[in-house]
Amino acid sequence: MPTTIRGESRIWRKRTPRQTLITYLGYLLGAIALAVALRFISGQTLWFFVWDAPQQAGDLISRMFPPKWSYLAKLWRPLWDTINIATIGTIIALVVAIPVAFLAARNTTPHPIFRQLALLIMVSSRSVNALIWALLLVSVIGPGVLAGIIAVGLRSIGFCAKLLSEAIEEIDFKPIEALDATGASGGQVVTYGIIPQVAPAFAGITVYRWDINIRESTVVGLVGAGGIGLPLDASIAALQWSQATVIFALILVLVVFSEWVSAKVRAAIR
């Protein structure tokens, strides 16, 4: 830590004069960048709509209540589709993610080329949002639940593979060395040496991703990929805000339920 000597006393400082100058220069540059950004945003903003926003929000809320609870009877099928999209999409993602994770892990990949290919798959999956996947798939295979399932599955592959590959890289190699010493085959090493060690992490990743996919599956319907997003989009387009309120409430209940299930399962794993 830098010090300054004045007379017979020594004064401790957090930074040297040079470090202090650089710090304040960084603050100054940050303030200038913030001012430029605010000026740009201000020039691109229609302030008439901003000042009118509270009144518009109040008008929207007044039209959302009371909710049209009779519309709830028409939402059970879309709700079931939403759960199926999340569940089947997660299963598809896990089927693909398991081999990708073994190829991506440094201690199980057969060759660096396979690892780079697996990393490319993981990055490609994670870099595109589920809504974008759904938009592309609806234009290719048409609207419906199938597009939503595939979109959620494609989005989930990279997430599951990345976390699972990290769990594989952290395993203890002593049981694997013991199995090799007994002449176990590669399949036996994976079955009895690797899988038991990564099984708890795999279960946690599965439940955690399913919980995320419940949220994803409520959104993909906005572009025609099935689920409860379809009636939500239709209600908003028709300005039926009392129906939209019921859908929002149902989505909230679904998300809370999935969070509860996820928490219970993860607590059981621990």
Summary of the structure (lengths in Angstrom):
residues: 270
radius of gyration: 26.8
end to end distance: 43.4
largest distance: 84.8
contacts: 820
relative contact order: 0.12
helix: 80%
strand: 3%
